[in-house]
Amino acid sequence: MRYVTRIVDQEIDRITGAFGAVCITGPKGCGKTRTAQERCRTVIEFQDEERRAGYISVAETAPSLFFHNEKPILFDEWQDAPKVWGAVRKYCDDHPEATGEIYLTGSTSNRIDTPHTGTGRISEITMYPMTLFETGESNGSISLSKLMEDTSYATDGRISSLSLEDLFYAAARGGWPRCLAVRGREAKLEIARDYYRQIFQKDISALDGVRRNPEWARSLLWSFARNMATTAKKKSIYADVKAEHSVTDITLGSYIDALERLFVIRDIDAWTPQIRSRTAIRAAKKHIFIDPSIGMAALGISSDYFRNDLDLFGHVFENMVLRDLLVYAQAHRARVLHYADDNGLEADAVYQAEDGRYALIEVKTGSNAVPAAEENLLKFREVIREHNRKALENQSHPGVVYREPSLLMVICGNATMAYTTKNGVKIIPVGCLRD
């Protein structure tokens, strides 16, 4: 199958220009091995049954022999031969001028403690499932990074042909590269369903050898799916599971930790415009799946279900957009956060660049929700401006001034054309968006 260039490739290029080795982590099936293989001339696969015994023997007795091969070298599933990590670290020490020569990839179902961290020698990068741009649903005619950097960047009039039905299917199928190799439309959906079953039946116990109850894990995934892209409190999620099973909060907390280490679920941190403030620490985190297809499989619903439940799809769609924003942010050294306060002020996403510039983003399924989303963003900006005006009233002792947003944007599911409102808010069809 032809390799589809991934957005993460540009970050790998950046990292391999500075470090001797890179370790690619991420969820199972997201394309880590294939991406690394495209860059390497030698591939050492520790799960190749025909060569496994020989590879393991070399790794245990004389791992430096591997480095006589043509470079770059990929060590796939390196956790099966943990001494390789130390050998790679030493190779980087012995060849400080060599960069981008070693790649390590491996399943998150095995977590190995190594004597050395690899700091300064082995850089680590997280790989996510494919974005809508990478799978071809988005035409990529509007760049988020250009929107952030260039106020004159023209986006109005860009057209998306993506329908809600297309989005329903994209969410259920997920961003799994394997889908590109499978022809049948229905067959593609089985990949996410099988991945979901593997998570609670096998992976959650294979992670560290701790035997975990599959039914507890299944119920936990169901509760997270029910609360997808919300700031539901952990005690509410625990209550869902304990309604069916006799299990303690401590145990459920350990299960959540395992699911996070497997890159199945993750939290979006809260944002505050004042870095020194403790608000973000106190604020609730937003729960998402690394790919919304896992959540849909956990709920046991198909894409057709959303024809009669657009409210639920609103949460699934937000999860899908946040997945894509995480990929885009990593490629441009930015962060993805969210904001909500007790006064009703909120932003579904805050896309913050490393220099402090940020975009306030609302994510809406239907274009009918755009006016309310625009009003919320304008209100948010006005609250910041009003705070700044009051902070500067006393010139002798001015207060802290907050930075204003560089961009106000609504990412819309069924919008057919990009436009800018008279108040300067960018309305961007998700079918046009890329990094």
C-alpha positions as CSV (number, residue, x, y, z in Angstrom):
1,M,0.0,0.0,0.0
2,R,1.3,3.5,-0.9
3,Y,2.5,5.4,2.1
4,V,0.4,8.4,3.0
5,T,2.6,11.2,4.3
6,R,1.6,12.0,7.9
7,I,1.5,15.4,9.6
8,V,3.8,14.0,12.3
9,D,6.5,13.4,9.6
10,Q,7.4,17.1,9.8
11,E,8.0,16.9,13.5
12,I,10.0,13.7,13.1
13,D,12.1,15.6,10.5
14,R,12.7,18.4,13.1
15,I,13.6,16.0,15.9
16,T,15.9,13.8,13.9
17,G,17.9,16.8,12.9
18,A,18.9,17.3,16.5
19,F,18.9,13.8,18.1
20,G,20.6,10.5,17.3
21,A,17.5,8.5,18.0
22,V,13.8,8.9,18.2
23,C,11.2,6.7,19.9
24,I,7.7,6.9,18.4
25,T,4.9,6.1,20.9
26,G,1.2,6.2,20.5
27,P,-1.9,4.0,20.3
28,K,-1.7,0.6,18.7
29,G,-2.5,0.6,15.0
30,C,-1.9,4.3,14.4
31,G,0.9,3.8,11.9
32,K,4.1,4.1,14.0
33,T,6.0,1.2,12.4
34,R,5.0,2.1,8.8
35,T,6.1,5.7,9.3
36,A,9.4,4.6,10.7
37,Q,9.9,2.0,8.0
38,E,9.6,4.7,5.3
39,R,12.7,6.3,6.8
40,C,14.9,3.3,7.6
41,R,17.2,1.1,5.5
42,T,17.5,-1.6,8.1
43,V,14.5,-2.9,10.0
44,I,14.9,-5.2,13.1
45,E,11.5,-6.6,13.9
46,F,11.6,-8.4,17.3
47,Q,8.2,-10.0,16.6
48,D,9.3,-11.5,13.3
49,E,8.8,-15.2,14.3
50,E,11.4,-16.5,11.8
51,R,14.2,-14.2,13.1
52,R,13.0,-13.4,16.6
53,A,15.2,-15.9,18.4
54,G,18.3,-14.7,16.7
55,Y,17.5,-11.0,17.2
56,I,16.7,-11.6,20.9
57,S,20.0,-13.5,21.4
58,V,22.0,-10.7,19.9
59,A,20.1,-8.1,21.9
60,E,20.9,-10.0,25.1
61,T,24.6,-10.7,24.5
62,A,26.0,-8.2,22.0
63,P,23.4,-5.5,21.0
64,S,26.2,-3.3,19.6
65,L,26.3,-5.7,16.6
66,F,23.0,-4.3,15.3
67,F,24.7,-1.0,14.6
68,H,27.0,-2.5,11.9
69,N,23.9,-2.5,9.7
70,E,23.1,0.2,7.2
71,K,21.5,3.2,8.8
72,P,18.9,4.5,9.7
73,I,18.0,1.4,11.7
74,L,14.5,0.7,13.1
75,F,14.0,-1.4,16.2
76,D,10.4,-2.4,16.0
77,E,8.8,-3.7,19.3
78,W,12.0,-2.9,21.0
79,Q,10.4,-3.6,24.4
80,D,10.8,-7.3,23.6
81,A,14.5,-6.7,23.9
82,P,14.9,-4.0,26.5
83,K,18.7,-4.0,26.5
84,V,18.4,-2.4,23.1
85,W,17.5,0.9,24.8
86,G,20.7,1.1,26.7
87,A,22.7,0.1,23.5
88,V,21.0,2.9,21.5
89,R,21.8,5.4,24.3
90,K,25.5,4.3,24.3
91,Y,25.6,4.5,20.5
92,C,24.3,8.1,20.6
93,D,27.0,8.9,23.2
94,D,29.7,7.4,21.1
95,H,28.5,9.2,17.9
96,P,27.3,12.6,19.0
97,E,27.6,14.0,15.5
98,A,25.2,11.4,14.1
99,T,21.6,12.4,14.0
100,G,18.5,10.6,12.9
101,E,20.2,7.2,12.7
102,I,18.1,5.1,15.1
103,Y,14.3,4.7,15.3
104,L,12.4,2.8,18.0
105,T,8.8,1.9,17.9
106,G,6.7,-0.4,20.0
107,S,3.3,-1.5,21.3
108,T,2.0,0.4,24.3
109,S,0.9,-3.0,25.7
110,N,4.4,-3.5,27.0
111,R,5.9,-0.9,29.3
112,I,9.6,-1.4,30.2
113,D,11.6,0.3,32.9
114,T,15.1,1.0,31.6
115,P,18.2,1.9,33.6
116,H,18.6,5.1,31.6
117,T,16.0,7.6,30.5
118,G,17.7,8.5,27.2
119,T,17.4,12.2,27.9
120,G,19.5,14.2,25.5
121,R,20.0,11.2,23.2
122,I,16.6,9.6,22.5
123,S,13.8,12.0,21.8
124,E,10.2,10.8,22.2
125,I,7.3,11.7,20.0
126,T,3.6,10.7,20.2
127,M,1.8,9.6,17.1
128,Y,-2.0,9.9,16.9
129,P,-4.6,8.3,14.6
130,M,-5.0,10.0,11.2
131,T,-6.8,13.4,11.0
132,L,-9.6,14.1,8.6
133,F,-7.1,15.8,6.3
134,E,-4.9,12.7,6.3
135,T,-7.8,10.3,5.5
136,G,-9.0,12.6,2.8
137,E,-12.3,13.8,4.2
138,S,-10.9,17.4,4.5
139,N,-9.5,19.0,1.4
140,G,-6.9,20.9,3.5
141,S,-7.6,24.2,1.8
142,I,-7.4,26.2,5.0
143,S,-4.2,26.0,7.2
144,L,-4.7,26.6,11.0
145,S,-1.1,27.6,11.5
146,K,-1.4,30.2,8.7
147,L,-4.6,31.5,10.3
148,M,-2.6,32.0,13.5
149,E,0.4,33.6,11.9
150,D,-1.0,35.8,9.1
151,T,-3.9,38.2,9.7
152,S,-4.2,38.7,5.9
153,Y,-4.4,35.0,5.1
154,A,-7.5,34.6,2.8
155,T,-9.9,31.8,3.7
156,D,-13.3,33.2,2.7
157,G,-14.9,31.3,-0.1
158,R,-13.1,28.0,0.4
159,I,-15.6,25.2,-0.1
160,S,-16.2,21.9,1.7
161,S,-18.1,19.0,0.1
162,L,-18.2,17.1,3.4
163,S,-21.7,16.2,4.5
164,L,-23.0,15.2,7.9
165,E,-23.4,11.7,6.7
166,D,-19.7,11.7,5.7
167,L,-18.8,12.9,9.2
168,F,-21.0,10.2,10.9
169,Y,-19.1,7.6,9.0
170,A,-15.7,9.1,9.5
171,A,-16.3,9.2,13.3
172,A,-17.3,5.5,13.4
173,R,-14.5,4.4,11.1
174,G,-11.8,6.4,12.9
175,G,-8.4,7.5,11.8
176,W,-6.8,4.1,11.6
177,P,-4.4,3.7,8.7
178,R,-5.5,0.1,8.2
179,C,-8.8,1.5,6.9
180,L,-7.0,2.8,3.8
181,A,-6.0,-0.7,2.8
182,V,-9.5,-2.2,3.3
183,R,-11.9,-1.7,0.4
184,G,-15.4,-2.5,1.9
185,R,-17.1,0.4,3.5
186,E,-18.6,-1.8,6.2
187,A,-15.3,-3.8,6.6
188,K,-13.5,-0.5,7.6
189,L,-15.9,-0.2,10.6
190,E,-14.8,-3.5,12.0
191,I,-11.2,-2.2,12.6
192,A,-12.3,0.2,15.4
193,R,-14.7,-2.4,16.9
194,D,-12.0,-5.0,17.1
195,Y,-9.6,-2.5,18.6
196,Y,-12.1,-1.7,21.3
197,R,-12.6,-5.4,22.1
198,Q,-8.9,-5.9,22.3
199,I,-8.5,-3.1,24.8
200,F,-10.7,-4.5,27.5
201,Q,-10.2,-8.2,26.8
202,K,-6.4,-8.2,26.4
203,D,-4.4,-4.9,26.2
204,I,-5.4,-3.5,29.6
205,S,-3.8,-6.6,31.3
206,A,-0.9,-7.0,28.9
207,L,0.2,-3.5,29.6
208,D,2.1,-4.4,32.7
209,G,1.2,-8.0,33.5
210,V,-1.4,-6.9,36.1
211,R,-4.5,-9.1,35.7
212,R,-7.5,-6.7,35.3
213,N,-11.2,-7.5,35.1
214,P,-12.4,-7.1,31.5
215,E,-16.0,-6.3,32.5
216,W,-14.8,-3.5,34.8
217,A,-12.7,-2.1,31.9
218,R,-15.6,-2.4,29.5
219,S,-18.0,-0.6,31.8
220,L,-15.4,2.1,32.4
221,L,-15.0,2.6,28.6
222,W,-18.7,2.8,28.3
223,S,-18.9,5.5,30.9
224,F,-16.1,7.5,29.3
225,A,-17.9,7.2,26.0
226,R,-21.2,8.5,27.5
227,N,-19.2,11.5,28.8
228,M,-17.1,12.0,25.7
229,A,-15.8,15.6,25.3
230,T,-17.3,16.7,28.6
231,T,-15.8,17.8,32.0
232,A,-17.7,15.1,33.9
233,K,-16.3,14.5,37.3
234,K,-14.5,11.2,37.9
235,K,-16.9,10.3,40.7
236,S,-19.8,10.4,38.2
237,I,-17.8,8.0,35.9
238,Y,-17.0,5.8,38.9
239,A,-20.7,5.8,39.8
240,D,-21.6,4.4,36.4
241,V,-19.3,1.5,36.8
242,K,-20.2,0.8,40.5
243,A,-23.9,0.7,39.5
244,E,-23.1,-2.7,37.9
245,H,-19.9,-3.9,39.7
246,S,-18.5,-4.0,43.2
247,V,-15.2,-2.1,42.7
248,T,-13.4,0.6,44.6
249,D,-12.5,4.1,43.4
250,I,-8.8,3.2,43.9
251,T,-9.1,0.3,41.5
252,L,-11.0,2.3,38.9
253,G,-8.4,5.0,39.2
254,S,-5.7,2.4,38.3
255,Y,-7.8,1.3,35.4
256,I,-8.0,4.8,34.1
257,D,-4.2,5.2,34.4
258,A,-3.8,2.0,32.4
259,L,-6.1,3.3,29.6
260,E,-4.2,6.5,29.5
261,R,-0.9,4.7,29.2
262,L,-2.4,2.7,26.4
263,F,-3.3,6.0,24.6
264,V,-7.0,5.1,24.6
265,I,-8.2,8.1,26.6
266,R,-6.7,11.4,27.5
267,D,-7.7,14.6,29.2
268,I,-7.6,18.1,27.7
269,D,-6.3,20.5,30.4
270,A,-8.0,23.7,31.3
271,W,-6.6,27.0,30.2
272,T,-6.1,30.3,31.9
273,P,-5.0,33.6,30.3
274,Q,-2.8,34.3,33.2
275,I,0.0,31.7,33.5
276,R,0.7,32.4,37.2
277,S,-3.0,31.8,38.1
278,R,-4.0,28.5,39.7
279,T,-7.3,28.5,38.0
280,A,-6.3,25.8,35.4
281,I,-5.1,23.5,38.2
282,R,-8.5,23.7,39.9
283,A,-10.6,23.6,36.7
284,A,-12.0,20.3,35.5
285,K,-10.3,18.5,32.6
286,K,-12.2,17.5,29.4
287,H,-12.2,13.8,28.7
288,I,-11.7,12.5,25.2
289,F,-10.8,9.3,23.4
290,I,-7.6,9.3,21.3
291,D,-10.0,8.5,18.5
292,P,-13.8,8.9,18.7
293,S,-14.4,5.5,17.0
294,I,-13.4,3.8,20.2
295,G,-16.1,5.6,22.1
296,M,-18.7,4.8,19.5
297,A,-17.7,1.1,19.7
298,A,-18.0,1.3,23.5
299,L,-21.5,2.7,23.1
300,G,-22.4,0.0,20.6
301,I,-23.7,2.4,18.0
302,S,-23.2,2.8,14.3
303,S,-23.0,5.9,12.2
304,D,-26.7,5.5,11.3
305,Y,-27.6,6.1,14.9
306,F,-26.8,9.8,14.6
307,R,-29.6,10.5,12.2
308,N,-31.9,10.6,15.2
309,D,-29.4,11.9,17.8
310,L,-27.5,14.9,16.7
311,D,-27.0,15.9,20.3
312,L,-24.8,12.9,20.9
313,F,-23.0,13.4,17.6
314,G,-22.1,16.9,18.8
315,H,-19.9,15.4,21.5
316,V,-18.5,12.8,19.1
317,F,-17.7,15.5,16.6
318,E,-16.0,17.7,19.2
319,N,-13.9,14.7,20.2
320,M,-12.9,14.2,16.5
321,V,-12.0,17.9,16.1
322,L,-9.9,17.8,19.3
323,R,-8.1,14.7,18.0
324,D,-7.2,16.6,14.9
325,L,-6.2,19.8,16.8
326,L,-3.8,17.7,19.0
327,V,-2.1,16.5,15.8
328,Y,-1.9,20.0,14.4
329,A,-0.7,21.5,17.6
330,Q,2.1,18.9,18.1
331,A,3.4,19.7,14.5
332,H,3.6,23.4,15.4
333,R,4.7,23.2,19.0
334,A,1.4,24.5,20.2
335,R,-1.0,23.3,22.9
336,V,-4.7,22.3,22.9
337,L,-6.6,23.3,26.0
338,H,-10.2,24.2,26.9
339,Y,-11.9,26.8,29.1
340,A,-15.1,27.0,31.2
341,D,-15.9,29.0,34.3
342,D,-18.7,29.5,36.8
343,N,-20.0,32.5,34.9
344,G,-20.9,30.4,31.8
345,L,-18.0,31.6,29.8
346,E,-16.4,28.8,27.8
347,A,-14.4,27.8,24.7
348,D,-14.5,24.3,23.4
349,A,-10.8,24.6,22.5
350,V,-8.0,27.0,23.1
351,Y,-5.2,26.6,20.6
352,Q,-2.1,28.2,22.2
353,A,1.2,28.8,20.4
354,E,4.5,28.6,22.2
355,D,4.9,32.4,22.0
356,G,1.6,33.0,23.9
357,R,-0.6,33.8,20.9
358,Y,-3.9,31.8,21.1
359,A,-7.1,31.1,19.3
360,L,-10.5,30.7,21.0
361,I,-12.4,28.0,19.2
362,E,-16.0,26.8,19.3
363,V,-16.8,23.4,17.7
364,K,-20.3,23.1,16.3
365,T,-22.0,20.4,14.2
366,G,-24.6,22.6,12.4
367,S,-24.3,26.0,10.8
368,N,-27.5,27.0,12.7
369,A,-25.4,27.0,15.9
370,V,-22.8,29.4,14.4
371,P,-24.5,32.7,15.6
372,A,-24.6,31.6,19.2
373,A,-21.0,30.4,19.0
374,E,-19.9,33.7,17.6
375,E,-21.7,35.6,20.3
376,N,-20.0,33.5,23.0
377,L,-16.5,34.1,21.5
378,L,-17.2,37.9,21.2
379,K,-18.4,37.9,24.8
380,F,-15.2,36.0,25.9
381,R,-13.0,38.6,24.1
382,E,-15.0,41.5,25.7
383,V,-14.5,40.1,29.2
384,I,-10.8,40.1,28.6
385,R,-10.9,43.6,27.3
386,E,-13.0,44.8,30.2
387,H,-10.6,43.2,32.6
388,N,-7.6,45.0,30.9
389,R,-9.4,48.4,31.0
390,K,-9.9,48.1,34.7
391,A,-6.4,46.8,35.3
392,L,-5.0,49.9,33.6
393,E,-7.3,52.5,35.4
394,N,-4.7,53.1,38.1
395,Q,-1.5,53.9,36.1
396,S,0.5,54.1,39.3
397,H,-0.3,50.6,40.2
398,P,-1.6,48.8,37.1
399,G,-3.0,45.3,37.4
400,V,-2.2,42.2,35.3
401,V,-3.2,42.7,31.7
402,Y,-4.3,39.6,29.8
403,R,-3.3,39.0,26.2
404,E,-6.2,39.2,23.7
405,P,-7.0,36.3,21.4
406,S,-5.2,36.3,18.0
407,L,-8.1,34.5,16.4
408,L,-11.7,33.8,17.1
409,M,-12.9,30.7,15.1
410,V,-15.9,28.4,14.8
411,I,-15.1,25.0,13.3
412,C,-18.4,23.8,11.8
413,G,-19.4,20.3,10.6
414,N,-21.9,21.0,7.9
415,A,-20.8,24.5,6.8
416,T,-20.2,24.4,3.0
417,M,-18.1,27.6,2.7
418,A,-15.6,29.5,4.9
419,Y,-16.4,33.1,5.7
420,T,-15.6,35.8,8.1
421,T,-18.4,37.5,10.1
422,K,-18.7,41.3,10.3
423,N,-17.2,41.0,13.8
424,G,-14.1,39.2,12.5
425,V,-15.0,35.7,13.6
426,K,-13.7,33.0,11.2
427,I,-16.2,30.3,10.3
428,I,-14.2,27.3,9.0
429,P,-15.8,24.1,7.6
430,V,-14.1,21.1,9.1
431,G,-13.9,19.7,5.6
432,C,-11.4,22.5,4.7
433,L,-9.1,22.3,7.8
434,R,-5.5,21.1,8.0
435,D,-2.5,22.0,10.1
